[in-house]
Amino acid sequence: QVQLVESGGDLVQPGGSLRLSCAASGSIVSIIAMDWYRQAPGKQRELVAVVTSGGIKNYADSVKGRFTISRDNGKNTVNLQMNSLKPEDTAVYYCHARSAIAGRDYWGQGTQVTISS
């Protein structure tokens, strides 16, 4: 079992920056990748960024060049540095962990990010 807790969500003006963190606990050795998703009201949840246990990173086109995902503390923590924020980035951001055990994944509770002047 893995538990994920996000933090860092806030209200920020367009063009500003924000750093989200996700702390993982439990059977963290089973985690093969950690992701950030986001969901805006009335929209589908979308994948924002991924980092694998091997350090491979991928980003949605909409955030490429603006967001950076990173892992540290022996894979216990994943961060999302968000720069040049736009109103379209407003959403609840969720941390997600994929397990080496087939068919198992885990979600955090979400943290609200609001970009508004």
C-alpha positions as CSV (number, residue, x, y, z in Angstrom):
1,Q,0.0,0.0,0.0
2,V,1.2,3.5,-0.9
3,Q,0.0,6.8,0.5
4,L,0.4,10.1,-1.3
5,V,0.1,13.6,0.1
6,E,0.3,16.7,-2.1
7,S,1.1,20.2,-0.9
8,G,1.9,23.6,-2.3
9,G,-1.3,24.5,-4.1
10,D,-2.1,28.2,-4.0
11,L,-3.5,31.2,-5.8
12,V,-0.9,33.0,-8.0
13,Q,-1.1,35.6,-10.7
14,P,-0.5,34.8,-14.4
15,G,3.1,34.6,-15.2
16,G,4.0,33.5,-11.6
17,S,5.5,30.4,-10.3
18,L,4.5,27.6,-7.9
19,R,6.1,24.5,-6.6
20,L,4.0,21.4,-5.7
21,S,5.3,18.5,-3.7
22,C,4.0,14.9,-3.2
23,A,5.3,12.8,-0.4
24,A,5.0,9.0,-0.7
25,S,4.9,6.6,2.1
26,G,4.2,2.9,2.6
27,S,5.5,0.3,0.1
28,I,7.4,2.9,-1.9
29,V,9.8,0.3,-3.3
30,S,7.0,-0.9,-5.5
31,I,6.7,2.5,-7.3
32,I,7.9,2.5,-10.9
33,A,6.7,5.9,-11.9
34,M,5.1,9.0,-10.4
35,D,2.9,11.4,-12.2
36,W,1.1,14.7,-11.9
37,Y,-2.4,15.0,-13.2
38,R,-4.7,17.9,-13.2
39,Q,-8.5,18.4,-13.5
40,A,-10.2,21.6,-14.2
41,P,-14.0,22.0,-13.5
42,G,-16.0,20.4,-16.3
43,K,-12.9,18.9,-17.9
44,Q,-11.3,15.5,-18.1
45,R,-8.4,14.7,-15.8
46,E,-5.2,15.0,-17.8
47,L,-1.7,13.9,-17.4
48,V,0.7,16.7,-16.9
49,A,4.1,15.2,-16.2
50,V,5.7,11.8,-15.5
51,V,9.0,10.7,-14.0
52,T,9.9,7.0,-13.9
53,S,12.0,5.1,-11.5
54,G,14.8,5.3,-14.1
55,G,14.6,9.1,-14.2
56,I,12.9,9.4,-17.5
57,K,10.6,12.5,-17.7
58,N,7.7,13.3,-20.0
59,Y,5.4,16.3,-20.2
60,A,2.1,17.3,-21.7
61,D,2.6,19.6,-24.7
62,S,0.7,22.3,-22.9
63,V,3.2,22.5,-20.1
64,K,6.4,21.6,-21.8
65,G,9.1,24.2,-21.2
66,R,7.2,25.7,-18.3
67,F,6.9,22.8,-15.8
68,T,9.6,20.6,-14.4
69,I,9.0,17.3,-12.6
70,S,11.7,15.9,-10.3
71,R,12.2,13.1,-7.8
72,D,14.3,13.0,-4.7
73,N,14.7,11.5,-1.2
74,G,15.1,8.0,-2.6
75,K,12.0,8.2,-4.7
76,N,9.9,9.2,-1.7
77,T,9.1,12.7,-3.0
78,V,8.1,14.0,-6.4
79,N,8.0,17.8,-7.1
80,L,6.4,19.9,-9.8
81,Q,8.0,23.3,-10.4
82,M,5.5,25.4,-12.4
83,N,6.7,28.6,-14.1
84,S,5.0,31.1,-16.4
85,L,1.6,30.0,-15.1
86,K,-1.5,30.7,-17.2
87,P,-5.1,30.9,-16.2
88,E,-5.6,27.7,-18.2
89,D,-3.4,26.0,-15.6
90,T,-6.1,26.4,-13.0
91,A,-7.1,23.0,-11.7
92,V,-6.8,20.5,-8.9
93,Y,-3.5,18.9,-9.2
94,Y,-3.2,15.2,-8.2
95,C,-0.1,13.1,-7.5
96,H,-0.3,9.6,-8.9
97,A,2.0,6.6,-8.4
98,R,2.2,3.5,-10.6
99,S,3.1,0.3,-8.9
100,A,5.3,-2.6,-10.1
101,I,2.3,-4.7,-9.0
102,A,0.1,-5.1,-12.0
103,G,-3.2,-3.3,-11.8
104,R,-2.3,-1.2,-8.8
105,D,-1.9,2.6,-8.6
106,Y,-2.4,5.3,-6.1
107,W,-3.7,8.8,-5.9
108,G,-3.2,11.7,-3.6
109,Q,-6.1,13.9,-2.4
110,G,-5.3,16.8,-4.7
111,T,-4.2,20.3,-4.2
112,Q,-5.9,23.4,-5.7
113,V,-3.9,25.6,-8.0
114,T,-5.6,28.8,-9.1
115,I,-4.1,31.3,-11.6
116,S,-5.9,34.6,-11.6
117,S,-5.2,38.3,-11.5
